[in-house]
């Protein structure tokens, strides 16, 4: 059903009531005025009739009946009315307008009967004699000295006066026309006034309606004008106060939501929240990244639609049904498998009823990898230290058993012990160097200065010349003399030396090593390229780990500790740079130091 505006609901009923009141009032006024006018005309007619009463009564007492008709015609013309004298038996004795001899008996006339009863007769009816509506007033005639009210004898005759009602109706019609026009004018005025009043009442309400729509649309800074009416003013004030409170509430909720989103976005863990039906209501960026989904498209969809991993689906369903916190680890199959630890708990509403669940996903891949590295490091350190110590102990025991008394054997054993001791010292020195580098990287206490790169490279090559000369390896430098960077020259020299020394170890005799420096808009690249045995791809990711070596037997034979590349990595990181490696088995390797331009 169509809804009507309040303006018309107020205006039309008020207008109809006003018009009905005016119509009823006009009808009652017209009715009352008609009878008031009739009464006035009747009184006037009675007065005119009574003017002829004395003369006619004298003629009746003297029995001059012939004079009565003549007197009626004379007096009726003078008074401007029709004057009739009717005898007690109904016979007409005189009439101002008609021949009495042709007139019928008037005994049945109502006004005549009322007059014969001693009252003033009155009647409005159609006259058969004249053929039109007439008003009749009949007055009883008594003998002189008797009053009508106190007499008990019958009247001598009845004098009747009459006027045409047509004249009365014409006069009333003019009055009715004026009344109608007055009513029309009043109705128009009432319509205008009612419209103005209705608008005055409904305008504030419409303003409140528009304000409520603006509030619903989020325009909470809008305010409702306060009307003059006390009731509507209170309502407008209540709406404005509601808008203020709603604005503050929304601002608080928005701030809390933004804070929550900022917290969730900055978390290292992934967070997924679902309702009781298993549909995702919130997911942060980290969770979307771990699960390889889009957070925007995931919200509002079930966990089965979004996450294709059956273990995650099962865990979420288990958390939704469980009343206790849950925890489990998963391995997500991918190009590089990801180990996740999931912790879940149920959510409750403000009444404490369970209405969903939240799971927190922690990427344990790096931690697990670091744990593996730690175990490998401990095992490697133990192995690297145990081997020379075991050898030293064995040879010492041999010497104590009597070999010391044999100069040649004793000399041989002591040289071996000295070699193992040198290896232990080398390992310890490298470990101490790493420890110092890590400490320096945390405290940033290393002195830096802008220096040219080429002198540092030449100094590193100079330190490597003895080993390179033994294997007849040629080292080539391609570096612009003007290239300079912010560095610690001693540490950078050690890093380059370690790379060159490593290249010499794994390069065949009579080969070459290329040392190239290039400058870009953002960094300086120091590349050390050899043409040795190369490195298999699976080893490239771990080549910079401590004690990680591709071929342990070969490394030990060549006198390596397995810490050289780890030292290079820490030195470069101390300079806010990075080191990368590219290698092809059988063709050689290229280690590149990336030094940023600050």
WOTAUR-V441078 format. One record per pair of residues at least 24 apart in sequence whose C-alpha atoms are under 7 Angstrom apart, sorted by sequence separation. I is the first residue (numbers start at 1). J is the second residue. D is the distance in Angstrom with one decimal. If there is no record, write none. Layout:
I&J&D  I&J&D
This chain:
69&93&6.3  72&96&4.9  73&97&6.8  115&139&5.8  116&140&6.4  136&160&6.7  137&161&5.2  278&302&5.5  279&303&6.0  339&363&6.1  340&364&5.5  507&531&6.1  508&532&6.0  68&93&6.7  69&94&3.7  111&136&6.9  115&140&5.1  136&161&5.8  137&162&6.4  278&303&6.1  319&344&5.9  339&364&5.3  392&417&5.3  454&479&6.3  507&532&4.0  544&569&6.7  68&94&5.6  69&95&5.9  111&137&6.8  112&138&6.1  136&162&4.5  319&345&6.1  320&346&6.1  339&365&4.9  506&532&5.5  507&533&6.8  111&138&5.7  135&162&5.4  136&163&6.9  220&247&5.9  319&346&6.5  338&365&5.6  454&481&6.1  503&530&5.7  506&533&6.5  65&93&6.9  134&162&6.3  135&163&5.3  208&236&6.8  215&243&6.8  392&420&6.9  500&528&6.8  134&163&5.6  135&164&6.3  499&528&6.8  118&148&6.0  134&164&4.5  135&165&6.0  452&482&6.5  453&483&6.1  48&79&6.0  118&149&6.9  133&164&6.1  134&165&5.0  452&483&5.7  453&484&5.3  133&165&5.5  388&420&5.1  452&484&3.9  453&485&6.9  133&166&6.8  451&484&5.1  452&485&6.6  456&489&6.4  460&493&5.4  464&497&6.9  450&484&6.3  451&485&5.8  450&485&5.2  451&486&6.5  320&356&6.2  450&486&4.2  451&487&7.0  457&493&6.6  460&496&6.3  461&497&6.8  468&504&6.2  473&509&6.1  320&357&5.5  449&486&5.1  450&487&6.3  456&493&5.6  460&497&4.9  464&501&6.3  472&509&5.9  473&510&4.9  474&511&6.5  475&512&5.7  476&513&6.2  477&514&6.3  478&515&6.2  479&516&6.0  116&154&6.9  319&357&6.5  448&486&6.0  449&487&5.5  471&509&4.7  472&510&4.7  473&511&5.1  474&512&4.5  475&513&4.7  476&514&4.9  477&515&4.8  478&516&4.7  479&517&4.9  116&155&6.4  385&424&6.7  448&487&4.9  449&488&6.5  457&496&6.9  471&510&6.3  473&512&5.1  474&513&6.2  475&514&6.0  476&515&5.8  477&516&6.0  478&517&6.2  448&488&4.9  447&488&6.2  115&158&6.6  276&320&6.7  112&158&6.9  535&583&5.7  534&583&5.6  535&584&6.4  536&585&5.9  534&584&5.4  535&585&5.3  534&585&4.2  533&585&5.9  534&586&5.4  505&558&6.7  533&586&4.6  534&587&5.9  532&586&6.6  533&587&6.2  534&588&4.2  532&587&6.1  533&588&5.5  534&589&5.3  531&587&5.5  532&588&4.4  531&588&3.9  530&588&5.3  531&589&6.7  530&589&5.6  529&589&5.8  530&590&6.5  529&590&4.2  528&590&5.6  529&591&6.5  527&590&6.5  528&591&5.3  527&591&5.6  528&592&6.4  527&592&4.2  498&564&5.9  526&592&5.5  527&593&6.3  525&592&6.4  526&593&5.0  88&156&6.7  525&593&5.7  526&594&6.7  88&157&5.5  525&594&4.9  87&157&4.6  498&568&6.9  524&594&6.0  525&595&6.4  86&157&5.7  87&158&6.3  523&594&6.4  524&595&5.1  85&157&6.8  86&158&5.1  523&595&5.4  524&596&6.3  85&158&5.7  86&159&6.4  495&568&4.7  523&596&4.2  524&597&6.9  85&159&4.6  287&361&6.8  522&596&6.1  523&597&4.9  84&159&5.8  85&160&6.2  522&597&5.5  84&160&5.0  495&571&6.6  83&160&5.8  84&161&6.4  83&161&4.7  82&161&5.6  83&162&6.6  276&355&4.8  492&571&7.0  81&161&6.4  82&162&5.0  275&355&5.9  276&356&4.2  491&571&6.3  81&162&5.9  82&163&6.5  275&356&3.9  81&163&5.8  274&356&5.5  275&357&6.4  274&357&5.5  57&141&6.6  273&357&5.8  274&358&6.3  273&358&4.2  272&358&5.6  273&359&6.5  272&359&5.4  271&359&5.9  272&360&6.6  487&575&6.6  271&360&4.7  270&360&5.6  271&361&6.2  46&137&6.1  269&360&6.4  270&361&4.7  45&137&6.8  269&361&5.5  270&362&6.4  269&362&4.9  42&137&6.8  49&160&6.8  49&161&5.4  485&597&6.6  45&161&6.4  430&563&6.4  434&567&5.9  437&570&6.3  441&574&5.3  427&561&5.8  437&571&6.7  34&172&6.9  30&176&6.9  26&179&7.0  22&183&6.4  380&547&6.1  19&187&6.0  377&546&6.5  377&547&6.5  15&191&5.9  15&194&6.6  14&194&6.8  11&194&6.2  11&195&5.9  11&198&5.7  10&198&6.2  7&198&5.9  7&199&6.4  7&202&5.8  6&202&6.7
